[in-house]
Amino acid sequence: MKITRRAFTAVVAGAIATPLTHVRLAGAADKVVRIGYQKYGTLVLLKGKGTLEKKLESIGYTVEWTEFPGGPQLLEALNAGAVDFGSTGETPPIFAQAANAPLVYIAHEPPAPRGEAILVPKDSPIKSVAELKGKKVAFNKGSNVHYLLVKALEEVGLTYEDVEPSFLAPADGRAAFEKGAVDAWVIWDPFQAAAEVAVEARELRNGEGIVPNHQFYLGTKALVDGHAEAIDVLIEAISEIDEWTKSDTAAAAELSPSVGIPEPVLVKALERQSYGVKSLDDTVVAQQQNIADTFFKLKLIPKEVTIADVVRKGKA
């Protein structure tokens, strides 16, 4: 099935968290960095701790935060000019690049393959990925777990066509999973951890050995070309949160009220997260290119893309 840019936009536009017409565009005059974040990764902790605002203020910038349910929705907002910077998993930027979004890879976190998984209900008779053949599987289209599903099926000799995809954002996926409307749910932390804690969802397969599950920091070309100092401050703040969380996960978990994630869920997710922001090297670019090539062969994106064309050169 060929996915046009119009179809891609239609899939994600309805889930954007903030009306685009109400968001001020950043520019040289107002010096506002608009950050899109998810309940995932370091950015939600950075927002919860509140340290970025003072750092940006010191160089004359302010910050605006907008929450999104997933990476595809966040990058659609970036494509529409509604946010300048954000973080997603591996797959959303590939779909966005194929839709001609003006994005640039700025930095990444090390692999965190246990931070995404295929889940089944605790009493499900399904015991292996091979048993998903012919089953209904929920996941957020164009997200990092889209690729996890493809690779997990491939590992057991199945193809993407062997399952019935049910394209659902995390909240809808959780509801369908709990109601038994789907047989399995492919999801990332903290939603993964929440399902494990709340309904004792059982892990069928995580990303270990088949996908790296990087977290990428992305910005618009306009931000990268015109606001290098702000990017440097952002990456410095992210690095500090990384180091703090890695060294004191218990303290980071105390941000639970400010990030809106129950503490037991946040602890579980943080233990599976990776830390150590850095610029993209040739290995990471090659891994992203492999995902892009896989999706093009599966006709999940409408054209071939070259990852190296949209990677920020030099330091993270």
C-alpha positions in Angstrom: 0.0 0.0 0.0 1.5 3.3 -1.1 1.2 6.0 1.6 1.1 9.6 0.1 2.1 12.7 2.0 -1.6 13.6 2.2 -2.4 10.2 3.7 0.4 10.5 6.2 -0.8 13.9 7.3 -4.3 12.6 7.7 -3.2 9.8 9.9 -1.4 12.0 12.4 -3.0 15.4 12.2 -6.0 14.5 14.3 -3.9 13.5 17.3 -1.9 16.7 17.6 -2.2 17.9 21.1 -2.4 21.7 20.6 -4.3 23.5 17.8 -1.6 24.6 15.3 -3.2 28.0 14.7 -2.7 28.9 18.4 1.0 28.3 18.5 3.4 31.2 17.9 6.2 30.5 15.5 9.7 31.0 16.8 12.0 33.5 15.1 14.8 35.9 15.5 12.4 38.6 17.0 10.8 36.6 19.8 13.5 34.0 20.5 11.1 31.3 21.7 12.1 27.7 21.5 9.0 25.6 21.2 9.6 22.0 22.4 7.4 19.1 21.7 7.7 16.3 24.2 6.1 12.9 25.1 5.7 11.0 28.3 8.9 9.3 27.2 12.6 9.9 27.5 14.6 12.7 29.0 12.6 15.7 27.8 9.7 15.0 30.1 12.2 14.9 33.0 13.8 18.1 31.9 10.4 19.8 31.8 9.5 18.4 35.2 12.7 19.6 36.8 12.4 23.1 35.4 16.1 23.8 34.8 16.0 24.6 31.1 14.1 27.8 31.5 16.8 29.6 33.5 19.5 28.3 31.1 17.7 29.7 28.0 16.8 32.9 29.8 20.6 33.6 30.3 20.9 33.9 26.5 17.7 35.7 25.9 15.4 32.8 25.0 12.1 31.5 26.5 10.6 28.1 26.1 7.2 26.7 25.4 6.2 23.1 25.9 3.6 21.0 24.1 2.8 17.4 24.9 2.1 14.9 22.1 0.8 11.3 22.4 3.6 9.9 20.1 6.5 10.7 17.8 4.5 10.8 14.6 2.2 13.4 16.0 5.1 15.5 17.3 6.9 15.5 14.0 3.7 16.4 12.1 3.6 19.5 14.3 7.3 20.1 13.5 6.5 19.8 9.8 3.6 22.2 10.2 5.8 24.8 11.9 4.2 24.4 15.3 7.3 23.2 17.2 11.0 23.7 16.8 12.5 20.8 18.7 11.5 17.4 20.1 12.4 13.9 20.8 11.2 10.7 19.2 12.1 7.1 18.7 13.7 5.8 15.5 10.9 5.4 13.1 8.9 8.7 13.2 11.7 10.8 11.7 11.9 8.4 8.8 8.2 8.8 8.0 8.5 12.6 8.5 11.5 12.8 6.2 9.6 10.8 3.5 6.8 13.4 3.9 9.4 16.2 3.2 9.4 17.6 6.8 12.2 20.1 7.3 13.8 18.2 10.1 17.4 17.7 11.3 18.8 15.0 13.5 20.7 16.8 16.3 21.7 14.2 18.8 20.7 10.8 20.2 20.7 8.6 23.4 22.4 5.2 23.5 20.2 2.1 22.6 17.4 1.1 25.1 16.0 -2.1 23.5 14.1 -3.1 26.7 12.2 0.1 26.6 9.7 -1.2 24.0 7.9 -4.5 23.7 5.2 -6.6 22.3 2.7 -7.2 25.1 -0.2 -9.7 25.6 -2.7 -9.9 28.4 -1.5 -11.9 31.4 -4.0 -14.7 30.6 -3.4 -14.8 26.9 -2.8 -18.2 25.4 -0.2 -16.6 23.1 3.3 -17.6 24.2 5.5 -16.6 21.3 5.7 -14.1 18.5 5.1 -16.9 16.0 1.6 -17.3 17.5 0.7 -13.8 16.4 0.1 -15.0 12.8 -3.4 -14.0 11.9 -3.9 -12.0 15.1 -4.8 -8.3 15.6 -1.9 -6.3 16.8 -2.2 -2.7 18.0 0.5 -0.1 17.7 1.0 3.6 16.8 1.6 3.8 13.1 5.0 5.2 12.2 6.4 4.9 15.7 9.5 3.1 16.9 7.4 0.0 17.8 6.3 -0.2 14.2 9.8 -1.4 13.3 10.0 -3.6 16.4 7.0 -5.5 15.2 8.5 -5.9 11.7 11.8 -7.3 13.0 10.2 -9.5 15.7 8.0 -11.1 13.0 10.9 -11.5 10.7 12.9 -13.2 13.5 10.3 -16.1 13.6 9.8 -16.4 9.8 6.7 -14.3 9.6 6.1 -11.1 7.6 4.3 -7.9 8.3 1.4 -9.2 6.2 0.9 -12.1 8.5 -0.7 -10.0 11.2 -3.7 -7.6 11.2 -2.4 -4.2 12.2 -4.6 -1.9 14.3 -3.2 1.6 14.2 -3.9 3.2 17.6 -2.2 5.9 19.6 -1.1 4.8 23.1 -4.3 5.7 25.0 -6.5 4.1 22.5 -4.2 1.1 22.2 -4.3 0.6 26.0 -8.1 0.7 26.0 -8.3 -1.8 23.1 -5.8 -4.0 24.9 -7.7 -4.0 28.2 -11.0 -4.7 26.5 -9.6 -7.6 24.5 -10.3 -5.9 21.2 -6.7 -6.7 20.1 -4.6 -9.8 20.7 -1.3 -7.9 21.3 -0.1 -4.4 21.8 3.3 -3.1 20.7 4.3 -0.1 22.9 7.1 1.8 24.5 7.8 3.1 28.0 6.3 4.5 30.1 3.1 3.1 28.6 4.7 -0.3 28.5 5.6 -0.1 32.2 2.1 1.2 33.1 0.4 -1.8 31.5 2.8 -4.1 33.3 2.1 -2.5 36.6 -1.6 -1.9 36.3 -2.9 -4.9 34.4 0.1 -7.3 34.6 0.6 -7.3 30.9 3.0 -10.0 29.8 6.0 -9.3 27.6 6.2 -11.4 24.5 9.3 -9.9 23.0 11.3 -6.7 23.7 13.8 -5.1 21.4 16.9 -6.9 22.7 18.9 -8.4 19.8 16.7 -7.1 17.1 16.3 -3.3 17.3 18.4 -0.7 19.1 15.6 1.7 20.1 17.4 5.0 20.1 15.9 8.2 21.3 16.6 11.0 18.8 16.6 14.8 19.4 15.4 16.6 16.3 14.9 20.2 15.3 13.7 22.2 12.3 16.2 23.3 9.8 15.4 26.9 10.7 16.3 26.2 14.4 19.5 24.5 13.4 20.6 27.1 10.9 19.6 30.2 13.0 19.7 29.3 16.7 22.9 27.3 17.2 23.5 28.8 20.7 20.0 27.8 21.9 20.6 24.2 20.6 23.9 24.1 22.5 22.1 25.1 25.7 19.4 22.6 25.1 21.8 19.7 24.7 23.8 20.8 27.7 20.6 20.8 29.8 19.6 17.3 28.5 23.1 16.0 29.3 22.8 17.3 32.9 19.4 15.6 33.3 20.9 12.4 31.8 23.7 12.4 34.3 21.5 13.2 37.3 18.9 10.5 36.4 21.6 7.9 35.7 23.3 8.5 39.0 20.1 8.9 41.1 17.1 7.2 39.6 15.2 7.4 42.9 15.5 11.2 42.9 14.4 11.4 39.3 11.4 9.2 40.2 10.3 11.9 42.7 9.4 14.0 39.7 6.4 11.7 39.3 3.8 14.4 40.2 5.2 17.0 37.9 5.5 14.7 34.9 2.2 13.0 35.5 3.5 9.4 35.7 2.8 7.2 38.8 6.1 6.7 40.6 6.2 2.8 40.3 5.7 3.2 36.6 8.3 5.9 36.3 10.9 3.9 38.2 10.3 0.8 36.0 10.6 3.0 32.8 13.7 4.8 34.0 15.5 1.6 34.7 15.1 0.6 31.1 16.0 4.0 29.7 19.5 4.8 28.4 21.6 7.9 29.1 24.4 9.8 27.5 23.4 12.3 24.8 25.8 12.5 21.9 26.0 13.4 18.2 25.1 10.8 15.6 28.1 8.7 14.3 28.3 6.6 11.2 27.0 3.5 13.0 23.8 5.2 14.2 23.2 6.8 10.8 23.7 3.4 9.1 21.2 1.8 11.6 18.6 4.5 10.7 19.3 4.0 7.0 18.6 0.3 7.4 15.2 1.1 9.0 14.3 3.5 6.2 15.3 1.0 3.5 13.2 -1.7 5.2 10.2 0.5 5.3 10.6 1.6 1.7 10.8 -2.1 0.6 7.6 -2.8 2.6 6.0 0.2 0.8 5.3 1.9 4.2 6.9 5.1 3.0 6.4 6.6 -0.4 10.0 7.2 -1.4 13.6 6.4 -0.5 15.3 8.7 2.0 18.9 9.3 2.8 19.4 9.8 6.6 22.8 11.4 6.2 21.2 14.3 4.3 19.5 15.5 7.5 22.1 15.0 10.2 23.6 18.0 12.0 27.3 18.1 11.4 29.8 18.5 14.2 29.1 18.5 18.0 25.8 17.4 19.5 
